[in-house]
Amino acid sequence: MNETVYANARLVLEDAVVEGHLVVRDGLIAEIGEGAAPRSAVDMGGDHVLPGFVELHTDHVEGHLYPRPRVIWNAFAAVTAYDAQIAASGITTVFDSLRVWPDKRAVGMDGDAPLLSATLRAAGEAGVLRAEHFVHLRCEVAADGVVEETEALIESAGVRLISLMDHTPGQRQFATVEQFRSYYKKKGGMSDAELDLVVADRMESHTHHARPNRARLVAMARASGIVLASHDDATEAHVAEAVADGVAIAEFPTTDRAADGSHRAGIRVLMGAPNIVRGGSHTGNVAAESLVRRGVLDILSSDYVPGSLLLAVFDLPARTGVITLPQAVAMVSANPAAAAGLADRGRLAPGLRADFVRVSDAGAGPAARAVWRQGERIA
């Protein structure tokens, strides 16, 4: 039996923060108690102890593979550097969001899901990954070839989550063509002439492929027991479509009405923690804080900044005054775990995995001092 006791901690439980101790035995939480530990223990110095974060949507790995426009880095080095940053941010379970967006005209915009999924699998088999990784496919429904590539990845990559995305100019996140051009000109480093071709291709592909591809992707997910998410819903029609498709998670709704409609329909609403930290959306869409104040936000994702989860968790209770620290923590742990069907983690409770984070908030902001997964320290 392998047992360690962690004492003098402020334990963030489901509905309270208690001063006490945590007993970890064979990778699981064995006991939680208030007050001093009954036996020799690791002193946590009065720091907060939170459940390990469960991240459902981060495309941060792509930034390591493509550190500059048109520059592709060594895939194994990219994956291990990304994993180290994920773990150091308090994330013990991560759904790596890989774009399935076949488009060789726009290198660096399409992602490289086959390469990244294979490299993540190899790194996992080599035992060099710190966090536990699952595959989340972000499927661009208007792209020709998305169904075939998704089908191949389902067979090879252990996919647990699929997002239904549509980044066509004039749709969802990009309500106008100019919004699309402005965003991708900065991100992809393309010329106006190159963007002209991309925009024309996107519009034509949407007309021919979006509807049938979405139907086929939904059918594939249902047949494989994969959780479905809708992406960038903006209208009541989008929400109705998500309900009909059996969607469980609404990722980054762009309007209040889409977020409210998803919440009423029982679809968990996910927003980006950078939206909280920055005080609003970087693309001008709905502010996540407003959804928190109305009680319709369920899950926070780090999106493109892994460290944003911890900042948002400690910022939200003080900023809004409408939720407690345990409720904020649930948005990055218990709620995403439940949405993904992971019943063995996401809370500090006996019998669950010993995934937890030691957090100091004595300085200018909260900092993850140490991170454990299944009782083993990973950061």
C-alpha positions as MATLAB code, in Angstrom:
seq = 'MNETVYANARLVLEDAVVEGHLVVRDGLIAEIGEGAAPRSAVDMGGDHVLPGFVELHTDHVEGHLYPRPRVIWNAFAAVTAYDAQIAASGITTVFDSLRVWPDKRAVGMDGDAPLLSATLRAAGEAGVLRAEHFVHLRCEVAADGVVEETEALIESAGVRLISLMDHTPGQRQFATVEQFRSYYKKKGGMSDAELDLVVADRMESHTHHARPNRARLVAMARASGIVLASHDDATEAHVAEAVADGVAIAEFPTTDRAADGSHRAGIRVLMGAPNIVRGGSHTGNVAAESLVRRGVLDILSSDYVPGSLLLAVFDLPARTGVITLPQAVAMVSANPAAAAGLADRGRLAPGLRADFVRVSDAGAGPAARAVWRQGERIA';
ca = [
       0.000    0.000    0.000;
       1.315    3.409   -1.025;
      -0.083    6.164    1.229;
       0.663    9.869    1.648;
      -1.091   12.397    3.861;
      -1.284   16.075    2.882;
      -2.146   18.398    5.755;
      -2.578   22.072    6.615;
      -4.521   22.677    3.410;
      -7.597   24.647    2.439;
      -9.486   21.920    0.604;
     -11.912   23.143   -2.049;
     -14.750   20.626   -1.852;
     -18.022   20.591   -3.798;
     -19.831   23.105   -1.607;
     -17.288   24.429    0.887;
     -13.667   25.285    1.558;
     -12.416   23.477    4.668;
      -9.110   23.529    6.519;
      -7.982   19.966    6.786;
      -6.057   17.071    5.347;
      -6.162   14.701    2.384;
      -5.101   11.046    2.458;
      -3.968    9.544   -0.850;
      -3.695    5.776   -1.107;
      -2.711    3.841   -4.224;
      -3.574    6.685   -6.569;
      -6.987    7.393   -5.069;
      -8.325    9.788   -2.455;
      -8.836    7.581    0.605;
      -9.878   10.118    3.252;
     -10.698   13.778    3.699;
     -10.703   15.253    7.171;
     -10.952   18.595    8.903;
      -8.305   19.921   11.267;
      -4.864   18.482   11.917;
      -3.784   15.250   10.270;
      -3.849   12.159   12.502;
      -0.367   11.027   11.402;
       2.809   12.368    9.793;
       1.987   14.403    6.730;
       3.250   16.652    3.974;
       2.672   20.238    5.094;
       0.788   22.205    2.399;
       1.497   25.505    4.148;
      -2.120   26.646    4.283;
      -2.418   26.683    0.483;
      -5.597   25.841   -1.390;
      -5.928   22.315   -2.751;
      -8.205   22.032   -5.787;
      -9.242   19.017   -7.850;
      -7.178   18.615  -11.000;
      -8.583   20.574  -13.913;
     -10.358   18.809  -16.774;
      -9.796   20.686  -20.030;
     -12.233   19.889  -22.845;
     -11.172   22.305  -25.567;
      -7.661   23.561  -26.105;
      -5.988   23.983  -29.463;
      -2.822   25.197  -27.743;
      -0.893   22.182  -29.048;
      -1.174   23.589  -32.565;
       0.693   26.693  -31.466;
       3.625   24.485  -30.502;
       3.526   22.670  -33.847;
       3.177   25.947  -35.784;
       5.206   28.452  -33.715;
       5.234   30.912  -36.639;
       3.201   31.201  -39.843;
       4.394   28.531  -42.308;
       6.882   27.117  -39.756;
       6.284   23.495  -38.701;
       8.191   22.369  -35.587;
       9.313   18.878  -34.594;
       6.050   17.146  -33.651;
       7.359   15.126  -30.697;
       9.080   18.169  -29.196;
       5.908   20.201  -29.745;
       3.715   17.638  -28.013;
       5.949   17.185  -24.963;
       6.423   20.940  -24.494;
       2.666   21.432  -24.738;
       2.035   18.642  -22.225;
       4.475   20.164  -19.740;
       2.701   23.519  -19.939;
      -0.682   21.849  -19.553;
       0.404   20.020  -16.406;
       2.092   23.065  -14.889;
      -1.214   24.944  -15.313;
      -3.061   22.462  -13.073;
      -4.672   20.498  -15.901;
      -4.526   16.766  -15.157;
      -6.940   15.630  -17.878;
      -6.885   17.272  -21.289;
      -8.880   16.793  -24.454;
      -6.465   17.782  -27.197;
      -8.538   19.737  -29.712;
      -7.280   18.791  -33.157;
      -8.658   20.463  -36.267;
     -10.023   18.215  -38.976;
     -10.144   20.835  -41.678;
      -8.624   19.499  -44.900;
      -7.393   22.504  -46.870;
      -3.890   22.427  -48.258;
      -4.419   25.854  -49.822;
      -4.149   27.378  -46.345;
      -1.201   25.695  -44.647;
      -1.282   26.313  -40.913;
      -5.030   26.992  -40.911;
      -6.064   23.396  -41.425;
      -4.184   21.877  -38.469;
      -2.638   18.436  -38.704;
      -4.824   16.048  -36.728;
      -3.339   12.776  -38.065;
       0.229   13.841  -37.223;
      -0.636   15.259  -33.800;
      -2.867   12.352  -32.751;
      -0.202    9.816  -33.764;
       2.508   11.783  -31.939;
       0.407   12.141  -28.780;
      -0.256    8.405  -28.845;
       3.459    7.641  -29.276;
       4.401   10.006  -26.441;
       1.804    8.400  -24.214;
       3.054    4.906  -24.985;
       6.597    6.079  -24.242;
       5.442    7.228  -20.796;
       6.627   10.810  -21.191;
       3.286   12.624  -20.867;
       2.341   14.158  -17.534;
      -1.373   14.814  -17.990;
      -3.869   12.238  -19.237;
      -4.733   12.982  -22.866;
      -7.875   12.280  -24.888;
      -8.588   13.260  -28.481;
     -11.146   15.930  -29.308;
     -11.749   16.408  -33.028;
     -12.829   19.868  -34.161;
     -14.565   18.979  -37.409;
     -15.146   21.687  -40.010;
     -18.470   20.569  -41.474;
     -18.051   22.526  -44.723;
     -14.686   20.977  -45.616;
     -14.534   18.391  -48.356;
     -12.918   15.259  -46.919;
     -13.715   15.979  -43.267;
     -15.913   12.892  -42.913;
     -13.318   10.502  -44.284;
     -10.509   11.969  -42.174;
     -12.697   11.882  -39.054;
     -13.653    8.265  -39.703;
      -9.981    7.284  -39.970;
      -9.124    9.111  -36.754;
     -11.997    7.489  -34.856;
     -10.514    4.128  -35.763;
      -6.947    5.030  -34.795;
      -6.950    7.762  -32.167;
      -9.444    6.887  -29.426;
     -11.648    9.918  -30.034;
     -13.830   10.927  -27.056;
     -15.305   14.255  -28.212;
     -16.283   15.801  -31.566;
     -17.092   19.462  -32.188;
     -19.239   20.467  -35.133;
     -17.666   23.668  -36.468;
     -18.399   25.998  -39.360;
     -15.955   28.842  -39.935;
     -17.361   29.821  -43.317;
     -17.277   33.594  -43.925;
     -20.734   34.909  -43.029;
     -21.491   32.071  -40.590;
     -21.477   31.904  -36.782;
     -18.242   33.417  -35.405;
     -17.599   35.292  -38.634;
     -20.856   37.088  -39.283;
     -19.258   38.986  -42.176;
     -16.619   38.173  -44.767;
     -14.499   41.046  -43.517;
     -14.372   39.564  -40.010;
     -13.085   36.320  -41.504;
     -10.473   38.078  -43.631;
      -9.213   40.258  -40.795;
      -8.861   37.331  -38.375;
      -7.090   34.929  -40.706;
      -4.886   37.565  -42.303;
      -3.373   38.137  -38.876;
      -3.307   34.464  -37.922;
      -2.219   32.878  -41.178;
       0.010   35.594  -42.590;
      -1.612   35.335  -46.021;
      -1.813   37.975  -48.693;
      -5.089   39.497  -49.892;
      -4.880   37.454  -53.083;
      -4.417   34.218  -51.140;
      -7.328   35.121  -48.879;
      -9.523   35.809  -51.921;
      -9.042   32.203  -52.985;
      -9.642   30.863  -49.471;
     -12.861   32.856  -49.056;
     -14.188   31.705  -52.439;
     -13.350   28.091  -51.629;
     -14.987   28.310  -48.192;
     -18.210   29.748  -49.580;
     -18.459   27.131  -52.324;
     -17.606   24.275  -49.956;
     -20.263   25.398  -47.490;
     -22.915   25.272  -50.194;
     -22.014   21.758  -51.269;
     -20.810   20.027  -48.105;
     -21.960   21.598  -44.822;
     -25.371   19.986  -44.441;
     -24.557   16.411  -45.582;
     -21.233   16.375  -43.738;
     -22.835   17.446  -40.474;
     -25.425   14.685  -40.749;
     -22.750   12.061  -41.391;
     -20.545   13.286  -38.545;
     -23.473   13.189  -36.130;
     -24.310    9.641  -37.195;
     -20.680    8.544  -36.760;
     -20.473   10.052  -33.281;
     -23.694    8.393  -32.195;
     -22.577    5.017  -33.530;
     -19.260    5.273  -31.671;
     -20.619    6.697  -28.398;
     -18.648    9.919  -28.838;
     -19.799   13.072  -27.035;
     -20.926   15.826  -29.413;
     -20.366   19.567  -29.080;
     -21.646   22.420  -31.224;
     -19.325   25.341  -31.892;
     -20.034   29.070  -32.081;
     -23.828   28.818  -32.029;
     -25.316   32.251  -32.652;
     -29.052   31.852  -33.266;
     -32.067   29.994  -31.941;
     -31.982   27.926  -35.136;
     -28.440   26.818  -34.301;
     -29.591   25.734  -30.845;
     -32.547   23.823  -32.289;
     -30.185   22.050  -34.679;
     -27.896   21.138  -31.766;
     -30.807   19.729  -29.784;
     -31.934   17.624  -32.746;
     -28.390   16.294  -33.177;
     -28.061   15.237  -29.528;
     -25.342   17.752  -28.707;
     -24.189   17.723  -25.060;
     -21.923   20.801  -24.997;
     -22.334   24.259  -26.540;
     -18.827   25.598  -27.130;
     -18.337   29.353  -27.215;
     -21.849   30.526  -28.117;
     -21.410   33.925  -29.703;
     -24.645   35.552  -28.488;
     -26.713   35.740  -25.320;
     -29.713   34.145  -27.017;
     -27.693   31.124  -28.116;
     -26.221   30.643  -24.635;
     -29.603   31.061  -22.949;
     -31.278   28.701  -25.413;
     -28.644   26.019  -24.908;
     -28.961   26.324  -21.137;
     -32.758   25.969  -21.299;
     -32.339   22.895  -23.490;
     -30.068   21.197  -20.968;
     -26.934   21.583  -23.103;
     -23.890   22.498  -21.016;
     -22.505   25.894  -21.998;
     -18.712   26.202  -22.357;
     -16.813   29.458  -22.679;
     -13.151   30.427  -22.742;
     -11.346   31.417  -19.570;
      -9.322   34.013  -21.548;
     -12.663   35.736  -22.169;
     -13.040   36.021  -18.370;
      -9.463   37.132  -17.710;
      -9.471   39.737  -20.500;
     -12.923   41.025  -19.585;
     -14.491   40.088  -22.914;
     -14.182   38.242  -26.205;
     -11.201   39.052  -28.426;
     -13.501   38.721  -31.466;
     -16.271   40.950  -30.116;
     -18.726   38.194  -29.227;
     -20.642   37.741  -25.952;
     -18.701   38.219  -22.692;
     -18.417   35.067  -20.588;
     -18.809   37.059  -17.373;
     -22.326   38.077  -18.389;
     -23.257   34.392  -18.695;
     -21.873   33.711  -15.214;
     -23.952   36.536  -13.771;
     -27.094   35.055  -15.388;
     -26.290   31.535  -14.216;
     -26.018   29.964  -17.675;
     -22.289   29.128  -17.815;
     -21.295   25.572  -16.873;
     -17.747   24.981  -18.112;
     -14.605   27.022  -18.633;
     -11.965   26.074  -21.188;
      -8.442   27.435  -21.347;
      -8.776   27.597  -25.159;
      -5.463   29.157  -26.234;
      -3.910   29.987  -22.789;
      -3.572   26.985  -20.411;
      -2.886   29.183  -17.374;
      -6.136   31.103  -17.834;
      -8.196   28.483  -15.961;
      -6.534   29.162  -12.630;
      -6.742   32.933  -13.054;
     -10.441   32.798  -13.949;
     -11.339   30.470  -11.080;
      -9.977   32.816   -8.425;
     -11.102   35.980  -10.193;
     -14.763   35.129  -10.813;
     -16.063   34.945   -7.214;
     -14.560   38.301   -6.286;
     -15.451   39.998   -9.546;
     -19.063   38.864   -9.853;
     -20.174   38.226   -6.271;
     -22.693   35.686   -7.574;
     -20.711   32.433   -7.317;
     -18.461   30.886   -4.680;
     -14.947   29.530   -5.122;
     -16.248   25.910   -5.104;
     -18.739   26.809   -7.838;
     -15.996   28.418   -9.925;
     -13.724   25.407   -9.405;
     -16.523   23.091  -10.555;
     -16.483   24.871  -13.934;
     -12.959   23.566  -14.562;
     -13.221   20.182  -12.852;
     -16.493   18.483  -11.907;
     -18.638   19.964  -14.683;
     -16.337   19.180  -17.622;
     -15.652   15.724  -16.187;
     -19.384   15.014  -16.047;
     -19.932   16.379  -19.560;
     -17.251   14.032  -20.895;
     -18.559   11.019  -18.985;
     -15.553   10.803  -16.628;
     -17.105    9.846  -13.299;
     -13.817    8.964  -11.596;
     -12.390   12.505  -11.311;
     -13.185   16.210  -11.036;
     -13.835   16.423   -7.291;
     -11.995   15.981   -4.019;
     -13.920   13.022   -2.636;
     -13.035    9.577   -1.253;
     -12.840    6.907   -3.939;
     -12.023    9.299   -6.785;
      -8.671    9.714   -8.515;
      -6.079   11.649   -6.578;
      -5.786   14.411   -9.169;
      -5.207   17.678   -7.336;
      -3.455   21.040   -7.477;
      -1.734   22.999   -4.727;
      -2.405   26.699   -5.268;
      -0.827   29.648   -3.530;
      -2.702   32.939   -3.752;
      -0.466   34.963   -1.450;
       1.257   36.901   -4.233;
       0.007   39.052   -7.081;
      -2.253   36.225   -8.230;
      -2.895   32.502   -7.839;
      -0.048   30.173   -8.781;
       0.000   26.396   -9.138;
       2.841   25.320   -6.853;
       2.484   21.580   -7.462;
       0.235   19.192   -9.376;
      -0.549   15.513   -8.795;
      -2.224   12.956  -11.068;
      -3.346    9.669   -9.537;
      -1.217   10.458   -6.517;
       1.985   11.036   -8.498;
       3.427   14.526   -8.727;
       3.615   15.667  -12.345;
       4.520   19.353  -11.952;
];
